[in-house]
Amino acid sequence: MIQLKQLSYWERKSFFEDVDFLVVGAGIVGYSTALNLKKKYKDAKILIIERGFIPSGASSKNAGFACFGSVSEIVDDLSKTSSSVVWDTVAKRWEGLKVLTELIGMNSPKTIFGYQRLGSWDLLMPNQGDLLNNCRENLAYINVELERITKVKNCILEDTSVSTRFGFAGLSTSFYNCLEGQLDTGKMNKRFYQLAIENDIDVLFGVEVLSFESYEDKVHVQTSIGEFDGLNVLICTNGFAPQLIDEDVVPARAQVLVTSPIQNLKIKGTFHYDCGYYYFRNVEDRILLGGGRNLDFEGEETTKLETTQQIVDALKELLSSVIIPHQAFQIEYQWAGIMGVGKTKQPIVKLLHHNVGVGVRLGGMGVAIGSLVGQELADMF
């Protein structure tokens, strides 16, 4: 059945008839799922639909961190979750970064998506003595587990010179990870779109899925432009997933600021603070800073793409008191993206029905884990 509003015969036939796989969400997971399906089923008709005019969740709004977990975040996770779950999730992030690189350009990643392995620093303040002690006590254990995953020995070391090197104020110490890096989120998303078109995968923006119903031989989909059927549907909407499915995933808004250019900026690399709830990096000669949802967990469980004064003020205070003290700055950009979180940071990759699959709950690590989730989801069909 096709009941679409004001579409021509050509539009219906080209895009909406005889769809083998409908992928909902044009983000990292959605594109990766579609590309992996195309490898398996070369003649399949694959359609990606996206509610926004660009990806609406976090894939084009994230900070561009190619990271898999800071020391303080891992220590915090180990205090709340079983070690097997924590390390399985970290391993998936590491593997996901490799899958991402291979999928969108192993030969020249710098030119394709601006990847730089500049390392990362996990920053700790003097008032975080208990956390610092836990990080030091667990560092050898964490390095052993990371060596098992990455095959790199002692990839994390304590670095007491971070304040002197980058001009920070008020820090106690830091932990340096040589394996983490950063990328250009815009270039990454453009590359995904180009690959989809090159592989004869249709991508339509401005189409929102409102509901779906699975039958033995089809899935009936209600969208903002009308109804149509597909043989299979794959939900890749992460933080927006609760609008369509009943799983352990809730939206988590992430607010981000970017300064105007800063003369003689020393900062190069990616930085984590407060168990990963704050994060910043250089973007050329600017500083990108985000996070702060731990100031209002309940209020940030929303899909509203807007910033709040409480968190913006906290981010600015961190900039002025710790990151670039005694330096004037202007905020030139600010925005919000929507992540998907739950009781654990493990992603949900499963079949809801024989012809409906989901790949959601990326736990704030979509860049790292998203392509692997897409690969695993495609493998279920």
C-alpha positions in Angstrom: 0.0 0.0 0.0 1.3 3.4 -0.9 -0.6 6.5 0.2 1.7 9.5 -0.1 0.8 13.1 -0.2 1.3 15.0 -3.5 3.9 12.8 -5.0 4.1 12.0 -8.7 4.0 8.6 -10.3 7.8 8.9 -10.9 8.6 9.9 -7.3 6.5 7.0 -5.8 8.0 4.5 -8.3 11.6 5.6 -7.9 11.7 6.0 -4.1 8.9 4.2 -2.3 7.8 1.1 -4.3 9.4 -2.3 -3.8 11.7 -1.1 -0.9 13.8 -4.1 0.3 15.3 -2.3 3.3 14.1 1.0 4.9 16.7 2.5 7.2 15.3 5.1 9.6 18.0 7.7 10.5 20.8 9.2 8.3 23.5 9.2 10.9 26.6 7.0 11.5 24.5 3.9 12.3 22.0 4.4 9.5 24.6 5.0 6.8 26.8 2.1 8.1 23.8 -0.2 8.2 22.8 0.7 4.6 26.3 0.3 3.2 26.8 -3.1 4.8 23.4 -4.2 3.5 24.5 -3.2 0.1 27.6 -5.3 0.3 25.5 -8.3 1.1 22.6 -7.6 -1.3 24.0 -5.8 -4.3 20.6 -5.7 -6.1 18.5 -4.6 -3.1 16.6 -1.4 -3.1 17.7 0.5 0.0 16.1 3.7 1.2 17.4 5.9 4.1 14.9 8.5 5.5 15.8 11.2 7.9 13.5 13.6 9.8 15.8 16.6 9.5 17.3 18.4 6.5 20.6 17.1 7.9 21.0 14.3 10.5 18.9 15.3 13.5 20.5 13.5 16.4 24.2 13.6 17.2 26.0 12.4 14.1 26.4 15.9 12.6 26.3 17.7 16.0 28.9 15.7 18.0 32.3 17.0 19.1 34.3 14.8 16.7 36.1 12.8 19.4 37.7 9.5 18.1 37.8 8.2 21.7 36.9 5.0 23.5 36.9 5.9 27.2 39.0 8.1 29.6 40.5 6.6 32.8 38.1 8.4 35.1 35.1 7.4 33.0 36.2 3.7 32.9 36.8 3.8 36.7 33.4 5.3 37.2 31.8 2.7 34.9 33.6 -0.1 36.8 32.0 1.1 40.0 28.5 0.9 38.5 28.7 -2.0 36.0 30.3 -5.4 35.8 33.8 -5.4 34.5 32.9 -7.8 31.6 30.2 -5.3 30.3 32.6 -2.4 30.7 35.5 -4.0 28.8 33.2 -5.5 26.1 31.8 -2.0 25.5 35.3 -0.5 25.4 36.4 -3.2 22.9 33.4 -2.5 20.7 34.4 1.2 20.6 38.0 0.4 19.6 36.8 -2.0 17.0 34.2 0.5 15.8 36.8 3.2 15.2 38.6 0.8 12.9 35.4 -0.1 11.1 34.6 3.6 10.6 38.1 4.2 9.1 37.8 1.3 6.8 34.3 2.1 5.8 34.8 5.8 4.8 38.4 5.7 3.7 41.3 3.7 5.1 43.8 5.0 2.5 43.6 8.7 3.2 41.6 9.3 6.4 43.1 12.8 7.0 41.8 14.2 3.7 38.5 12.4 3.9 37.4 13.1 7.4 40.2 15.2 9.0 41.4 12.5 11.4 44.3 13.4 13.7 45.6 11.1 16.5 46.8 13.9 18.8 46.2 11.9 21.9 43.8 12.8 24.8 44.1 13.9 28.4 41.8 13.1 31.3 42.0 16.1 33.6 41.6 16.0 37.4 41.2 18.8 39.9 42.6 19.0 43.5 39.1 18.5 44.9 38.9 15.1 43.1 41.3 13.3 45.4 39.3 10.1 45.8 38.8 9.9 42.0 42.5 10.5 41.5 43.4 7.8 43.9 41.1 5.4 42.2 42.5 6.2 38.8 46.1 5.7 40.0 45.2 2.4 41.8 43.4 1.1 38.7 45.8 2.4 36.0 47.9 -0.8 35.7 44.8 -2.9 35.5 43.3 -0.6 32.9 46.4 -0.7 30.8 46.5 -4.5 30.9 42.9 -4.6 29.7 43.5 -2.0 27.0 46.6 -3.9 25.8 44.5 -7.0 25.4 42.0 -4.9 23.3 44.3 -2.6 21.3 47.6 -4.6 21.4 49.4 -1.4 22.6 51.3 -1.6 25.8 50.8 1.1 28.5 48.8 3.4 26.2 47.7 5.5 29.2 50.3 7.3 31.4 49.9 9.9 34.1 51.0 13.4 32.8 51.7 16.0 35.5 52.9 18.6 32.9 49.6 19.2 31.2 49.0 22.6 32.8 52.4 23.9 31.9 52.1 22.6 28.3 48.7 23.9 27.5 48.3 26.8 30.0 45.5 25.3 32.1 44.8 26.6 35.6 43.9 24.8 38.8 44.5 21.2 37.7 46.0 18.5 39.9 47.2 16.1 37.2 46.1 14.3 34.0 46.2 10.9 32.3 47.4 10.8 28.7 46.1 8.3 26.2 48.2 8.0 23.1 45.5 6.2 21.0 42.7 8.7 21.0 42.1 11.5 18.5 39.7 13.8 16.7 38.0 14.1 13.4 35.9 16.5 11.3 32.3 15.6 11.9 31.1 17.5 8.8 33.5 15.8 6.5 32.6 12.4 8.0 28.9 12.9 7.3 29.4 14.2 3.8 31.6 11.2 3.1 28.9 8.9 4.3 26.3 10.6 2.1 28.6 10.4 -0.9 29.2 6.7 -0.4 25.5 6.1 -0.1 24.8 7.8 -3.5 27.8 6.0 -5.1 26.3 2.7 -4.0 22.8 3.4 -5.4 21.3 3.9 -1.9 18.5 6.5 -1.8 18.6 9.1 0.9 15.6 11.4 1.6 15.6 14.2 4.2 12.7 15.9 5.8 10.7 12.6 6.2 9.8 11.5 9.8 8.6 8.0 10.6 5.6 8.3 13.0 4.9 4.6 13.5 5.3 1.2 11.9 3.5 -2.2 12.0 5.2 -5.5 11.2 3.4 -8.2 9.2 4.6 -11.6 7.9 5.5 -10.3 4.5 6.0 -6.6 5.0 6.3 -3.6 7.4 3.7 -0.9 7.0 5.2 2.5 7.8 3.4 5.8 8.6 5.5 8.9 7.9 5.0 12.6 7.9 4.4 12.5 4.1 2.1 9.4 4.1 2.2 5.6 4.3 4.1 3.0 2.4 5.3 -0.6 2.8 8.8 -2.1 2.9 10.0 -5.6 3.3 12.3 -4.8 6.2 12.8 -1.8 8.5 15.9 -0.9 10.5 15.6 1.7 13.3 18.8 3.7 13.7 17.5 6.8 15.5 19.4 6.4 18.8 18.1 9.1 21.2 14.9 9.5 19.3 14.2 5.7 19.4 11.7 5.9 22.3 9.3 7.6 19.9 9.2 4.4 17.9 10.2 1.5 20.2 9.9 0.4 23.8 13.5 -0.4 24.8 16.0 0.8 27.6 17.1 4.0 25.8 16.4 7.6 26.7 17.4 10.8 25.0 20.4 12.7 26.5 21.0 16.2 25.2 24.6 17.4 24.8 25.3 21.1 24.6 28.3 22.4 22.7 30.1 25.8 22.4 32.8 26.9 19.9 34.8 30.1 20.4 35.9 32.6 17.8 39.6 32.1 16.8 42.1 32.5 19.6 45.5 33.9 18.8 48.5 31.7 19.7 46.2 28.9 21.0 48.4 26.3 22.7 45.7 23.6 23.0 46.1 20.7 20.6 44.3 17.4 21.2 41.2 16.1 23.0 40.5 16.6 26.7 38.1 14.9 29.1 37.0 16.2 32.5 34.8 15.0 35.4 34.4 11.4 34.2 33.7 12.4 30.6 30.8 14.7 31.5 32.8 17.6 30.1 35.0 17.5 27.0 36.9 20.0 24.8 39.3 20.1 21.9 40.9 22.4 19.4 39.1 23.0 16.1 41.9 24.7 14.2 42.5 27.8 16.3 39.2 27.6 18.2 38.1 25.7 21.3 35.1 23.4 21.2 33.7 22.7 24.6 30.7 20.6 25.5 28.9 18.6 28.2 27.5 19.5 31.6 24.4 17.4 31.4 25.3 16.1 34.9 24.2 19.5 36.2 20.6 18.6 35.3 20.2 14.9 34.3 16.4 15.1 34.3 16.2 18.3 32.3 18.6 17.0 29.7 16.5 13.9 29.0 14.9 15.7 26.1 14.9 15.8 22.3 14.7 19.6 22.2 17.6 20.9 20.1 18.3 24.0 22.1 20.9 25.2 24.6 20.1 26.3 28.2 21.5 29.2 30.2 22.5 27.0 33.1 24.8 24.8 31.1 26.1 27.4 28.8 27.1 29.5 31.8 28.9 26.5 33.3 30.8 25.8 30.1 31.9 29.4 29.9 33.0 29.3 33.5 35.1 26.3 32.8 36.7 28.1 29.8 37.5 31.2 31.8 38.7 29.6 35.0 40.5 26.5 33.8 41.0 26.1 30.1 42.1 29.6 28.9 42.4 31.7 32.1 43.2 35.3 31.7 42.3 35.2 28.0 39.4 37.0 26.5 37.1 34.9 24.3 33.9 35.1 22.4 31.4 32.3 21.7 30.7 32.2 18.0 28.7 28.9 17.8 26.5 27.0 20.1 24.2 24.1 19.6 22.8 20.9 21.0 22.7 17.3 19.9 20.7 14.3 21.1 22.5 11.1 22.3 20.9 7.9 23.4 21.7 6.4 26.9 20.4 3.8 29.2 21.1 1.7 32.3 24.3 0.5 30.6 26.5 1.9 27.9 26.2 -1.2 25.8 24.4 -0.6 22.5 21.1 -2.3 21.7 21.4 -4.3 18.5 18.6 -6.7 18.0 15.6 -7.9 16.0 12.2 -6.9 17.3 10.6 -9.0 14.6 11.9 -11.0 11.7 11.7 -8.0 9.5 12.4 -5.1 12.0 15.8 -4.5 13.6 17.2 -1.7 15.9 20.7 -0.3 16.5 20.4 2.3 19.2 21.7 3.4 22.6 25.3 4.4 21.7 26.0 5.9 25.2 27.6 9.1 24.0 30.2 7.2 21.9 28.5 7.2 18.5 31.6 8.2 16.6 33.5 5.2 18.1 30.8 2.6 18.1 28.3 3.6 15.5 29.8 1.9 12.4 30.2 -1.4 14.3 26.6 -1.2 15.4 25.6 -0.7 11.8 27.7 -3.7 10.7 26.2 -5.9 13.4 22.7 -4.8 12.6 23.1 -5.5 8.8 24.5 -8.9 9.6 21.2 -9.9 11.3 19.4 -9.7 7.9 
